[in-house]
Amino acid sequence: MKAVSLINNLSCLTIHNVCDYADSYKNKTWQPYTVETAAAYAKEVLSVIPPVDVVNTHTAEEAIRDTSS
């Protein structure tokens, strides 16, 4: 839910860790593992993006400015 407004306005990929069911089973035990897994996944995704694609991509600030004008 936190990334919905970003996805609606920008071409982006969100990576989020999930560590609980948000119910009576909620606890912080698995949070460090899920954060590390999300970070490793993000690192892997970024490692396969060609640098030229990164250079040619607009920043979030530029994209917001373009959509608001």
DSSP file (Angstrom, degrees, kcal/mol; ACC not computed):
  #  RESIDUE AA STRUCTURE BP1 BP2  ACC     N-H-->O    O-->H-N    N-H-->O    O-->H-N    TCO  KAPPA ALPHA  PHI   PSI    X-CA   Y-CA   Z-CA
    1    1 A M    >         0   0    0      0, 0.0     3,-1.0     0, 0.0     4,-0.4   0.000 360.0 360.0 360.0 -30.8    0.0    0.0    0.0
    2    2 A K  T 3   +     0   0    0      1,-0.2     3,-0.2     2,-0.1     4,-0.2   0.802 360.0  44.8 -65.9 -27.9    2.9    2.4    0.7
    3    3 A A  T 3> S+     0   0    0      1,-0.2     4,-2.7     2,-0.1    -1,-0.2   0.447  82.8  97.8 -97.1  -0.8    4.1    2.3   -2.9
    4    4 A V  H <> S+     0   0    0     -3,-1.0     4,-2.1     1,-0.2    -1,-0.2   0.908  84.6  48.7 -57.8 -45.2    0.7    2.7   -4.6
    5    5 A S  H  > S+     0   0    0     -4,-0.4     4,-0.9    -3,-0.2    -1,-0.2   0.853 112.4  49.8 -66.6 -32.2    1.1    6.4   -5.2
    6    6 A L  H >> S+     0   0    0     -3,-0.2     4,-2.9    -4,-0.2     3,-0.7   0.945 110.4  48.8 -67.1 -47.5    4.6    5.9   -6.6
    7    7 A I  H 3< S+     0   0    0     -4,-2.7    -2,-0.2     1,-0.3    -1,-0.2   0.853 109.0  53.9 -62.3 -35.3    3.5    3.2   -9.0
    8    8 A N  H 3< S+     0   0    0     -4,-2.1    -1,-0.3    -5,-0.2    -2,-0.2   0.766 121.9  28.8 -69.6 -24.9    0.6    5.3  -10.2
    9    9 A N  H << S+     0   0    0     -4,-0.9     2,-0.3    -3,-0.7    -2,-0.2   0.648 120.8  40.3-111.4 -19.8    2.9    8.2  -11.1
   10   10 A L  S  < S-     0   0    0     -4,-2.9     2,-1.1    -5,-0.1    -1,-0.1  -0.923  77.4-113.8-131.7 153.5    6.3    6.7  -11.9
   11   11 A S        +     0   0    0     -2,-0.3     2,-0.3    -3,-0.1    -4,-0.1  -0.779  67.6 135.2 -81.8 105.4    7.6    3.8  -13.8
   12   12 A C        -     0   0    0     -2,-1.1     2,-0.4    -5,-0.2    -2,-0.0  -0.963  52.4-133.7-151.0 164.7    9.1    1.9  -10.8
   13   13 A L        -     0   0    0     -2,-0.3     2,-0.4     2,-0.0    -2,-0.0  -0.988  21.7-153.7-120.7 129.8    9.5   -1.4   -9.1
   14   14 A T        -     0   0    0     -2,-0.4     2,-0.5     2,-0.0    -2,-0.0  -0.880   5.9-166.4-106.8 139.8    9.0   -1.7   -5.4
   15   15 A I        +     0   0    0     -2,-0.4     2,-0.4     2,-0.0    -2,-0.0  -0.990  15.4 174.4-123.2 122.4   10.6   -4.3   -3.3
   16   16 A H        -     0   0    0     -2,-0.5     2,-0.3     2,-0.0    -2,-0.0  -0.982  26.9-128.5-133.7 138.8    9.2   -4.7    0.2
   17   17 A N        -     0   0    0     -2,-0.4     2,-0.5     2,-0.0    18,-0.1  -0.634  17.0-156.8 -84.8 145.6    9.9   -7.2    2.9
   18   18 A V        +     0   0    0     -2,-0.3     3,-0.1     1,-0.1    20,-0.0  -0.986  23.3 159.7-123.1 122.2    7.0   -9.1    4.5
   19   19 A C        +     0   0    0     -2,-0.5    11,-0.4     1,-0.1     8,-0.3   0.395  56.9  25.1-126.9   2.9    7.6  -10.4    8.0
   20   20 A D        -     0   0    0      6,-0.1    -1,-0.1    10,-0.1     6,-0.1  -0.981  64.7-119.6-158.9 171.3    4.2  -11.0    9.6
   21   21 A Y        -     0   0    0     -2,-0.3     3,-0.1     2,-0.1     5,-0.1   0.452  49.2-123.0 -92.6  -3.0    0.5  -11.7    9.0
   22   22 A A  S    S+     0   0    0      1,-0.2     2,-0.2     5,-0.1    -2,-0.0   0.852  84.4  83.7  59.4  36.6   -0.6   -8.5   10.7
   23   23 A D  S >  S-     0   0    0      0, 0.0     3,-2.0     0, 0.0    -1,-0.2  -0.543 108.0 -47.9-140.3-151.9   -2.7  -10.6   13.1
   24   24 A S  T 3  S+     0   0    0      1,-0.3    -2,-0.0    -2,-0.2     0, 0.0   0.681 130.5  61.4 -65.7 -16.2   -2.2  -12.5   16.3
   25   25 A Y  T 3  S+     0   0    0      2,-0.0    -1,-0.3     0, 0.0     2,-0.1   0.436  75.9 128.4 -87.0   0.7    0.9  -14.2   14.8
   26   26 A K    <   +     0   0    0     -3,-2.0     2,-0.3    -6,-0.1    -6,-0.1  -0.342  26.4 142.2 -62.2 129.8    2.7  -10.8   14.4
   27   27 A N        -     0   0    0     -8,-0.3     3,-0.3    -2,-0.1     4,-0.1  -0.966  55.3-121.9-158.3 168.0    6.2  -10.7   15.8
   28   28 A K  S >  S+     0   0    0     -2,-0.3     3,-0.6     1,-0.2    -2,-0.1   0.339  81.3 102.9 -96.6   6.0    9.5   -9.2   15.0
   29   29 A T  T 3  S+     0   0    0      1,-0.2     4,-0.3     2,-0.1    -1,-0.2   0.897  88.2  35.4 -58.0 -44.9   11.4  -12.6   14.9
   30   30 A W  T 3> S+     0   0    0    -11,-0.4     4,-2.2    -3,-0.3     3,-0.4   0.536  90.5  96.0 -89.8  -6.8   11.6  -12.8   11.1
   31   31 A Q  H <> S+     0   0    0     -3,-0.6     4,-2.4     1,-0.2     5,-0.2   0.891  82.3  50.9 -56.1 -46.3   12.0   -9.1   10.3
   32   32 A P  H  > S+     0   0    0      0, 0.0     4,-2.0     0, 0.0    -1,-0.2   0.888 112.2  48.5 -60.4 -35.9   15.8   -9.2   10.1
   33   33 A Y  H  > S+     0   0    0     -3,-0.4     4,-2.2    -4,-0.3    -2,-0.2   0.899 112.3  47.1 -69.5 -40.5   15.7  -12.1    7.7
   34   34 A T  H  X S+     0   0    0     -4,-2.2     4,-2.4     2,-0.2    -1,-0.2   0.869 111.0  51.8 -71.3 -34.6   13.1  -10.6    5.5
   35   35 A V  H  X S+     0   0    0     -4,-2.4     4,-2.3    -5,-0.2    -1,-0.2   0.927 111.6  47.4 -64.7 -44.0   14.9   -7.3    5.3
   36   36 A E  H  X S+     0   0    0     -4,-2.0     4,-2.5    -5,-0.2    -2,-0.2   0.893 112.0  50.1 -64.4 -39.3   18.1   -9.0    4.3
   37   37 A T  H  X S+     0   0    0     -4,-2.2     4,-2.3     2,-0.2    -2,-0.2   0.916 111.1  48.3 -65.7 -43.0   16.2  -11.1    1.6
   38   38 A A  H  X S+     0   0    0     -4,-2.4     4,-2.5     2,-0.2    -2,-0.2   0.901 112.6  49.2 -63.3 -40.8   14.6   -7.9    0.2
   39   39 A A  H  X S+     0   0    0     -4,-2.3     4,-2.4     2,-0.2    -2,-0.2   0.904 111.0  49.3 -65.8 -41.2   18.0   -6.2    0.1
   40   40 A A  H  X S+     0   0    0     -4,-2.5     4,-2.2     2,-0.2    -2,-0.2   0.901 111.8  49.3 -64.5 -40.2   19.6   -9.1   -1.6
   41   41 A Y  H  X S+     0   0    0     -4,-2.3     4,-2.7     2,-0.2    -2,-0.2   0.924 110.7  49.6 -64.3 -44.4   16.8   -9.2   -4.2
   42   42 A A  H  X S+     0   0    0     -4,-2.5     4,-2.6     1,-0.2    -2,-0.2   0.910 110.4  50.8 -61.0 -42.1   17.1   -5.5   -4.8
   43   43 A K  H  X S+     0   0    0     -4,-2.4     4,-1.6     1,-0.2    -1,-0.2   0.912 111.4  48.2 -61.7 -42.7   20.9   -5.9   -5.3
   44   44 A E  H  X S+     0   0    0     -4,-2.2     4,-0.7     2,-0.2    -2,-0.2   0.916 111.4  49.5 -65.2 -43.5   20.4   -8.7   -7.8
   45   45 A V  H >< S+     0   0    0     -4,-2.7     3,-1.0     1,-0.2     4,-0.4   0.933 112.5  47.9 -60.8 -45.8   17.7   -6.8   -9.8
   46   46 A L  H >< S+     0   0    0     -4,-2.6     3,-0.9     1,-0.2    -1,-0.2   0.802 103.3  62.9 -66.5 -27.9   20.0   -3.7   -9.9
   47   47 A S  H 3< S+     0   0    0     -4,-1.6    -1,-0.2     1,-0.2    -2,-0.2   0.704 102.7  49.1 -72.2 -17.8   23.0   -5.9  -11.0
   48   48 A V  T << S+     0   0    0     -3,-1.0    -1,-0.2    -4,-0.7    -2,-0.2   0.449  85.9  99.0-100.8  -0.5   21.2   -6.9  -14.3
   49   49 A I  S <  S-     0   0    0     -3,-0.9     5,-0.1    -4,-0.4    -4,-0.0  -0.771  81.4-119.8 -85.9 120.8   20.2   -3.4  -15.4
   50   50 A P    >>  -     0   0    0      0, 0.0     3,-1.2     0, 0.0     4,-1.2  -0.344  16.4-126.5 -60.5 136.7   22.6   -2.1  -18.0
   51   51 A P  H 3> S+     0   0    0      0, 0.0     4,-2.3     0, 0.0     5,-0.2   0.829 108.6  61.9 -54.1 -34.3   24.4    1.1  -16.8
   52   52 A V  H 3> S+     0   0    0      1,-0.2     4,-1.7     2,-0.2     5,-0.1   0.861 100.9  53.6 -62.9 -33.7   23.3    2.9  -20.0
   53   53 A D  H <4 S+     0   0    0     -3,-1.2     4,-0.3     2,-0.2    -1,-0.2   0.862 108.1  50.0 -67.0 -35.1   19.7    2.4  -19.0
   54   54 A V  H >< S+     0   0    0     -4,-1.2     3,-1.1     1,-0.2    -2,-0.2   0.916 109.3  50.8 -68.4 -43.3   20.3    4.0  -15.6
   55   55 A V  H 3< S+     0   0    0     -4,-2.3    -2,-0.2     1,-0.2    -1,-0.2   0.867 112.1  47.9 -62.0 -37.1   22.0    7.0  -17.2
   56   56 A N  T 3< S+     0   0    0     -4,-1.7     2,-0.3    -5,-0.2    -1,-0.2   0.440  92.6 100.4 -85.6   0.2   19.1    7.5  -19.6
   57   57 A T  S <  S-     0   0    0     -3,-1.1     2,-0.1    -4,-0.3    -3,-0.0  -0.676  74.2-120.6 -90.8 139.1   16.4    7.2  -16.9
   58   58 A H        -     0   0    0     -2,-0.3     2,-0.1     1,-0.1    -1,-0.1  -0.438  28.1-115.6 -71.2 148.6   14.7   10.2  -15.4
   59   59 A T     >  -     0   0    0     -2,-0.1     4,-2.4     1,-0.1     5,-0.2  -0.378  29.4-106.5 -74.4 164.7   15.1   10.8  -11.7
   60   60 A A  H  > S+     0   0    0      1,-0.2     4,-2.5     2,-0.2     5,-0.2   0.894 122.5  54.3 -59.7 -39.8   11.9   10.7   -9.6
   61   61 A E  H  > S+     0   0    0      1,-0.2     4,-2.2     2,-0.2    -1,-0.2   0.914 109.2  47.1 -61.6 -42.8   12.1   14.5   -9.2
   62   62 A E  H  > S+     0   0    0      2,-0.2     4,-2.5     1,-0.2    -2,-0.2   0.909 111.9  50.5 -65.5 -41.9   12.2   14.9  -13.0
   63   63 A A  H  X S+     0   0    0     -4,-2.4     4,-2.1     2,-0.2    -2,-0.2   0.900 111.3  47.9 -63.6 -41.0    9.3   12.5  -13.5
   64   64 A I  H  X S+     0   0    0     -4,-2.5     4,-1.8     2,-0.2    -1,-0.2   0.915 112.0  49.8 -65.7 -42.2    7.2   14.2  -11.0
   65   65 A R  H  X S+     0   0    0     -4,-2.2     4,-0.9    -5,-0.2    -2,-0.2   0.900 110.9  50.2 -62.6 -40.8    8.0   17.6  -12.5
   66   66 A D  H  < S+     0   0    0     -4,-2.5     3,-0.3     1,-0.2    -1,-0.2   0.873 112.4  46.4 -65.9 -38.3    7.1   16.2  -16.0
   67   67 A T  H  < S+     0   0    0     -4,-2.1    -1,-0.2     1,-0.2    -2,-0.2   0.768 111.6  51.3 -77.4 -24.9    3.7   14.8  -14.8
   68   68 A S  H  <        0   0    0     -4,-1.8    -1,-0.2     1,-0.2    -2,-0.2   0.617 360.0 360.0 -87.8 -11.5    2.7   18.0  -13.0
   69   69 A S     <        0   0    0     -4,-0.9    -1,-0.2    -3,-0.3    -2,-0.2   0.450 360.0 360.0-100.1 360.0    3.4   20.4  -15.9
